[in-house]
Amino acid sequence: MEGLKIPFLFSSLFSILTISNAADTITKTQSITGRNTIVSSGGSFEMGFFSPGNSQNTCLGIWYKKISVRTVVWVANREIPLVNFSGILTVLDPGILSLVNGTNSVIWSPNVTGSTQDPVAQLMESGNLVVKDANDNILWENFDYPCDTPLPGMKLGKNIVMGLECHLSSWKSSDDPAQRMKLGKNFVMGLERHLSSWKSSDDPAQRNLMNNFEKGSTDKSQTEDLELPLFDLAVIANSTSNFSINNKLGEGGFGRVYKGMLEGEQEITVKRLSKNSSQGLDEFKNEVICIAKLQHRNLVKLIGCCIQGEEKMLIYEYMPNKSMDYFIFDQTRSTLLDWPKRFHIMNGISRGLLYLHQDSRQRIIHRDLKASNILLDIDMNPKISEFGMARSFRGNETEANTNKVVRTYGYMSPEYAVDVLFSVKLDVFSFGVLVLEIMSRKKNRGFYHPDHHLNLLGHAWRLYKEGRSLELIDEALWDSCYLTEVLQSIHEGLLCVQQSPQDRPSMLSVVLMLGGKRTLPHAKQPGFFTKRNVLEAASSSSKEATGPVDKITITLLNAR
């Protein structure tokens, strides 16, 4: 994850009070640095920096205080370790708990909606790290994001515990005392209690998860604890007037989508898998597994599913304003999206992606982010949808290859289209394309300009290099836009679509950039493709910007 530069120098940290081992909180004036730690009020848990195993790297974590062999129960930056003990955990304006490395870059921060002026992070006696505002309202807690060690009160799904059961016997029977000690006695005992209670449960559903697992079922959809309501086919058929053509919202390779109305006047969207669709079955299973446990205001909510006979359906919350492409690419309807609405939509998409990449229980890459997959609710809040091609990462995975490529031309990053290699930076690239489309009201694929044969990314890059980025803006925005925000958004869009994945910012950096006026690095050449005169297009766009083009422009222009 690329960090965002923080506008203060480490020399100023002398004014920050480092906390003693007796403290259990982190505030704007109290931080964790070096080998300092905080300890829960009863002395059960400790939080600070540590080096895992024989590694020279450093992570921020929470461990048992009273166990002689350090047993870590939670790690913040497992995928992005520090190279030494130069990290600082502190609270930055406007009230964000942040882990900063030795180059003043934020490498981890909890995804907290909104901000508060006086937040406090407190390590509880339960081992839970909570972020609270001045009124003791909990804004975030790490118990929502469990790691390797389950603690009482953690939101621990049965799929996590059952997935560990296959290892339990070799934990218990190991001849290596050190190996057994690493797990922690409380961990093993707690796990055994959970398994015992489920096996003797009066809940048929719980026993049937368990039975499938013990029989060695390889069907992941059976062993996952989805906690997803099942709807009767008759109920869904009645809600859609027996799948009436008048209730049809759309159609794709997977099947058809209908609007429905449940008893109690709840509007729903029903995605009905075609009986003849071989394309949709895998996507159906994948979508159920990926999105069932996700909860975020900028992700479409999966209400339940219907699996009866040959029928397989997914039931979602209904989005009355359809998808973003319905508005943004229509000359008339696009006028309903002024600059504040478009900026709000971009922010919402970025926060939804940040949740998927960093704060959901598993790191999830959407892989099919595009304008038609951004739904809009009644208040024009964006909701990311269509998780049929999403991929979840576990542990230290950061990138992977795939045999199945989503061929949505115009949104694919170069490494994905050419090498079938994907990471979170694929979604960042797609987000950058969306930003430029929102700004210009033009589609990246199919874009035409009389003076050249570049696509939208190439055109935006050419204007950026020439200091003419304002020419990219949709004319309908002129009466409502703030030029500094508009130019910065174009600049950020170009940063997201840079050719090299390493050059693209993380979604955390994108969210922070969209939230404030910051000096942005120069954008490098985007990864883009053209239909005609490819050599000419590549030649005309191969040079990087050599001067502070948008920095100077932003400084001179006043907001409207």
C-alpha positions, 0 to 999 in steps of 0.5 A: 500500500502506498502511503499518503504523505502527512503534512508534518515533520517528525521533528514536531513529534517532540511535542507529542507525549509518548505514553507510559506502560500504564496508559491504555489510550491513544489521543492527539497528544498521546501516541505509541512510538518505538518500543513504548506500549499501552496496556489494558486497565486490568493488565491482560493485554498489551499493544505496541510494535513487535517483530513477528518470528525471526523477521526483521520487520515490525508490525503493530499488534495486540498480545496477551500481557501475562503469558511469557511466550508472546501470543499475538491476537491481532495485527494491524499491518500484517501485509505492510510491515515496517522495516524497523521500530520507527512507526508511530500510532497517533491521531491525525486531523481531522480525527483519524487513528493512523499508523505512520512509517518513518517517511511520514506515510500512512500505512494503516488506518481504520475505515471510520465514516466521518471524522471527530475532533477529539477521538480516543483509541482505547485498549479494553481489558477484553483485548478489543481496541475501540475508537470512540468520540467525545461522547463515548460513541464507538466509531470502530473496533477491532473485534469486527475484524478478527485475526488468528486468535478468537477472543470472547466477544469477537464477531467470529463466523463459524466458517473461520472456526470450522476451517480451523478444526481440521488443524485442531488435532495436530495442534493438540497432538504435536510433539513440539511444545513450542508449537503448541504454546504459540497457539495459546491455551485459551485459543484451543480451549475456546475453539473446542468449546465452540465446536462442542456447542455446535455439535450438540446444538438444537439448531438444525442449520448449525448441525447441518454445517457441521455435518457437511464439514465432518463428511469432508464436503468440498463444496465451499458454499455448503461449509461457509457460514453465510447467515443469509435468509432463504426465500421461498420460490412462491414468495419471490414469484408473487413479489414479481407478479410471477416474473412479469415482463413489466417488472423486468429491469434488465438482462445479462449473461447470467439471466434476468433482473426483476423488481419485486415487492415483498409484504410490508411494502419492501421493494427488492431486486431479484437476480434470477439465474437462467436455467440454461446459463453456464456462465452464471452458476459460478458467479452466483456462488461467488457472489453469495460467498463474497458479499453475504457478510459485507456491510457498508453503506456504499455496497449494495445489500444482499437481502437473501437468496432463493434456491429451490429446484432448478431455480437460483435467485439472489435478492437485493435491496432495490435501487430506484435510480438504477445505475450510474451509466444511466445518468452519466452518459446521457446528455439530458439525464447527466444534467441532474448530476451537478458537481456536488453530486458527482463528487459525492458519488466519487467519494462514496465509491472510493470508501466502498473500495477501501472497505473491500480492500482493507476493512472487510473480514477478507481482502476483496478485489471486485475485478469488474468495477464499471459505471453500470455496476455502480447503483444509485439509491433514492438520495443518489448515494452510490452502491457497488454491486455485481460481485460475481467475479470478485476474488477474496485474498487471505493471509499475506496474499497480495496478487494472483493470476486467474484463468478467468478474465472479466473482459470489460474493455475500457476498465481493465488495467494493463497487467490484468489484460496482458498478463492476467495478473491482478491485485487491489491495484486493478480496482484502483485503475478501474476507479481512475477510469470511472473518475475521468468518465464522471468528470468528462461524461465520456466513455473511455472505450469508444471515445473519439476526438477529431484531432487524435486517436487516443481513448479518454485516458490518453486524451486526459493525459495529453491535456494534463501534460499541456496544462489544459485539464479544464478542457476535459470537464463536462460543460454541464458542470461549469455552473456548479463546480469548484475548479480546485476540486475538479482539477484535483479530481482529474489529477487523482484519476490520472494517478489511479490509471498509471501504467505501473501498479506500484505507482498507483495509490492505495484506496486509503490514499485516494480517500484521504486525497479526495477529502482534503487539499493536498499537494499531489505527485506528478502523474506518470503515463497511464496504461491505455489502449487505442483502436487506431494508430497505436504507434502514433498514440504511444509516441505522442503520449510517452513523455511524462509531465515535466513541470508542476502543471496542475499545482500551479493551476490550482494555486492560481484559480479561485473556487466558484 
